[in-house]
Amino acid sequence: MNRLIAFGFQPGLTPRRNAEYATLVGRCRTDPAFTELLHAAARGFDLTVIAVDTRAGLVLGPEPDTKFAVKVSEHIGKRIDRPLAALAHLAIAALAFYRPEDLDDDLHIGRITIRHVDEMVEQAAKQLERRAAELGLDDGVPVDDPDLVQLWSYYLQRNPVGSTGDDRAHQTSRRAIIKRVAEYLADNGMLRRAGAENGGTYQTTARYQIQVRELAGQRMLGQLAELGVTVGPDGKPAFSGPDSDESSTTTEAPASSEPPTEAGA
């Protein structure tokens, strides 16, 4: 039992790479008493068993406000950058699993790039800004959802990339923060690094799919759809709302080179 929980704290390890791990996962699928003990042991550590999966292994989730709970502040040091990092977490999940059926398809592997995540959030933020302007609100915050609009308006105030040679300015740009979030997810078994184009390309893992399906739900994806932000067949975000030609994504040459939440992650 303890061995299985220990395996669950190794996000880069899967049952396919460890025979003992595979055996313990298989036992959970055939031995209800063993599975019940696993859940009880996890609760003793303030953890929840999200899934025991042949692809991802044991996927654990922490109870709020426990020592295993992972917060944005742990991988984004500056307080002023954390709202952008929170949006990056949501947008990465939304872009990787844009169709609801993608979360239930065990064969689906999502693919995201830093540039496309930034474009998706920017398009949604601009649409919220338009709605606020249509309502004639000087502060740009509709009364129906002020927190959402304030957060996304804050996103537009940041440069997408560093505008000068100052490394400090680059590190506070939107795409630099998205990159840090993606690297955090990759370091913790949620994404796999797949290339350097468009600021960095990543593919989803089974562990991340399970986390998003069980914990995140479809709220963010629904909000993006309501704003007219969609994903095309090429995996790039597109805008289908008013003035779509003004908000379409710009072309950008791929970068030639480039220097989330779970227990144990």
C-alpha positions in Angstrom: 0.0 0.0 0.0 2.7 2.4 1.0 4.7 1.5 -2.1 1.8 2.4 -4.3 1.4 5.8 -2.6 5.1 6.3 -3.0 4.9 5.6 -6.7 2.0 8.2 -6.9 4.4 10.8 -5.6 6.7 10.3 -8.6 4.8 12.1 -11.4 7.3 11.1 -14.1 6.8 7.4 -13.4 4.1 5.3 -15.1 3.1 1.7 -14.7 4.5 0.9 -18.1 8.0 1.8 -16.9 7.9 -0.1 -13.6 6.7 -3.7 -13.2 5.9 -3.4 -9.5 3.9 -0.3 -10.1 1.9 -2.0 -12.8 1.2 -5.0 -10.5 -0.1 -2.7 -7.7 -2.3 -0.8 -10.2 -3.7 -4.0 -11.5 -4.5 -5.2 -8.0 -6.5 -2.0 -7.4 -8.6 -3.0 -10.4 -9.3 -6.5 -9.1 -9.2 -6.3 -5.3 -11.9 -4.0 -3.8 -10.5 -4.5 -0.2 -7.0 -3.3 -1.4 -8.6 -0.3 -3.1 -10.5 0.6 0.0 -7.3 0.5 2.1 -5.6 2.7 -0.5 -8.3 5.3 -0.1 -8.1 5.1 3.7 -4.3 5.5 3.6 -4.5 8.5 1.3 -7.0 10.2 3.5 -4.6 9.8 6.4 -2.2 12.0 4.4 -5.0 14.5 3.6 -5.0 13.2 0.0 -7.7 12.1 -2.4 -7.3 9.3 -4.8 -8.4 10.9 -8.1 -7.7 7.8 -10.2 -5.8 4.6 -10.5 -5.1 4.3 -14.2 -3.0 1.9 -16.2 -1.5 4.8 -18.2 -1.0 7.4 -15.5 -0.8 5.2 -12.4 -2.0 6.6 -9.1 -3.2 10.1 -9.4 -3.5 11.9 -6.1 -5.1 15.2 -5.2 -4.5 17.2 -2.0 -7.1 18.5 0.3 -7.2 22.3 0.5 -4.9 24.0 3.0 -2.7 21.0 3.6 1.0 20.6 3.2 0.5 18.8 -0.1 -1.6 21.5 -1.7 0.3 23.2 -4.4 -0.3 26.9 -4.9 0.6 29.2 -7.8 2.9 31.1 -5.4 5.2 28.1 -5.2 6.3 28.4 -8.8 5.5 32.1 -9.5 7.4 34.2 -6.9 6.2 37.7 -7.7 2.7 38.4 -6.5 1.9 40.7 -9.4 2.6 37.9 -11.8 0.3 35.3 -10.2 -3.0 36.4 -11.7 -1.4 35.9 -15.2 -0.1 32.5 -14.1 -3.6 31.5 -13.0 -5.0 32.4 -16.4 -2.1 30.5 -18.1 -3.0 27.4 -16.1 -6.7 27.7 -17.2 -5.8 28.5 -20.9 -3.4 25.6 -21.2 -6.1 23.2 -20.1 -8.7 24.8 -22.4 -6.4 24.7 -25.4 -5.2 21.2 -24.8 -8.8 19.8 -24.3 -10.9 22.3 -26.1 -13.6 19.7 -27.1 -15.4 18.2 -24.1 -15.0 14.7 -25.7 -11.2 15.2 -25.6 -11.2 14.7 -21.8 -12.9 11.3 -22.2 -10.8 10.0 -25.1 -7.9 8.0 -23.7 -6.1 8.3 -27.1 -6.3 12.1 -27.2 -3.0 13.9 -26.8 -3.4 17.6 -26.5 -0.7 19.9 -28.0 -0.2 23.5 -27.0 2.4 26.2 -27.7 3.3 29.2 -25.6 2.3 31.6 -28.4 -1.1 30.0 -29.0 -2.0 30.0 -25.2 -1.1 33.8 -25.1 -3.2 34.4 -28.2 -6.2 32.5 -26.8 -6.3 34.6 -23.6 -5.6 37.8 -25.4 -8.6 37.3 -27.8 -10.9 36.4 -24.9 -9.7 39.4 -22.9 -10.3 41.8 -25.9 -13.9 40.4 -26.3 -14.6 41.1 -22.6 -13.2 44.6 -23.1 -15.6 45.1 -26.0 -18.5 44.0 -23.9 -17.6 46.4 -21.2 -17.3 49.2 -23.7 -20.8 48.4 -25.1 -22.2 48.6 -21.6 -20.8 52.1 -21.3 -18.8 51.4 -18.2 -15.9 53.9 -17.7 -14.0 51.4 -15.5 -14.4 48.7 -18.1 -15.9 46.2 -15.6 -19.4 44.8 -16.3 -21.4 44.4 -13.1 -22.3 40.8 -13.9 -18.8 39.4 -13.6 -16.4 42.0 -12.3 -13.6 39.7 -11.1 -13.3 37.9 -14.4 -13.0 41.1 -16.4 -10.6 42.8 -14.0 -8.3 39.8 -14.2 -8.4 39.6 -18.0 -8.0 43.4 -18.4 -4.9 43.1 -16.3 -3.6 40.6 -18.8 -3.9 43.1 -21.6 -1.8 45.6 -19.7 1.3 43.3 -20.0 3.4 43.0 -23.1 3.2 39.6 -24.8 7.0 39.5 -25.1 9.8 41.5 -23.7 9.9 44.8 -25.6 13.5 45.7 -24.8 16.8 44.0 -24.2 16.2 44.2 -20.5 16.0 40.6 -19.2 13.9 41.8 -16.2 11.3 43.1 -18.7 11.3 39.9 -20.6 10.7 37.8 -17.5 7.5 39.8 -16.7 6.1 39.4 -20.2 3.0 37.3 -20.7 4.7 34.6 -22.7 7.5 34.4 -20.2 5.0 33.7 -17.4 3.1 31.2 -19.6 6.5 29.5 -20.3 7.2 29.2 -16.5 3.8 27.6 -16.0 4.2 25.1 -18.8 7.7 24.2 -17.6 6.3 23.7 -14.1 3.6 21.3 -15.5 6.3 19.5 -17.6 8.5 19.1 -14.5 5.6 17.5 -12.7 4.5 14.9 -15.3 1.5 16.9 -16.7 3.1 18.0 -20.0 5.9 16.7 -22.2 8.3 19.0 -24.0 7.9 18.5 -27.7 9.9 21.3 -29.4 10.9 24.9 -29.4 8.6 26.4 -32.0 6.3 29.2 -31.1 8.0 29.8 -27.8 7.8 26.2 -26.8 5.6 23.2 -27.8 4.2 20.7 -25.3 2.0 17.6 -25.3 -0.3 16.5 -22.6 0.1 13.3 -20.5 -2.5 10.9 -19.3 -1.9 12.3 -15.7 -2.8 15.8 -16.9 -5.9 14.7 -18.8 -7.2 13.0 -15.6 -6.4 16.0 -13.5 -8.3 18.4 -15.8 -11.2 16.0 -16.3 -11.7 15.4 -12.6 -10.8 18.8 -11.0 -11.1 21.5 -13.6 -14.3 20.7 -15.4 -15.6 22.7 -18.4 -16.2 26.1 -16.9 -13.3 27.8 -18.5 -13.9 26.1 -21.9 -17.5 27.3 -21.8 -16.5 30.8 -21.0 -14.1 30.9 -24.0 -16.8 29.5 -26.3 -19.3 32.1 -25.2 -16.7 34.8 -26.0 -16.3 33.4 -29.5 -12.8 32.0 -29.0 -12.5 28.7 -30.8 -9.7 26.3 -31.9 -9.3 25.5 -35.5 -8.3 22.2 -37.1 -4.7 23.2 -36.9 -4.9 23.5 -33.1 -4.6 27.3 -33.2 -7.0 29.6 -31.4 -9.4 31.6 -33.7 -11.9 34.3 -33.1 -15.5 34.0 -34.4 -17.0 37.0 -32.7 -17.6 40.5 -34.0 -14.7 42.2 -35.8 -13.0 38.8 -36.1 -10.7 40.1 -38.8 -9.3 42.7 -36.5 -8.7 40.1 -33.8 -7.3 37.3 -35.9 -4.0 35.9 -34.9 -0.8 37.3 -36.5 1.7 35.1 -38.2 5.0 34.6 -36.5 8.1 32.7 -37.5 8.7 29.7 -35.3 11.4 30.2 -32.7 14.6 28.5 -33.6 15.6 28.0 -30.0 14.3 28.8 -26.5 16.2 28.8 -23.3 0.2 22.9 -12.5 -2.2 20.9 -9.4 -1.3 17.6 -7.8 0.2 16.0 -4.7 3.8 15.5 -5.1 3.8 17.8 -8.1 
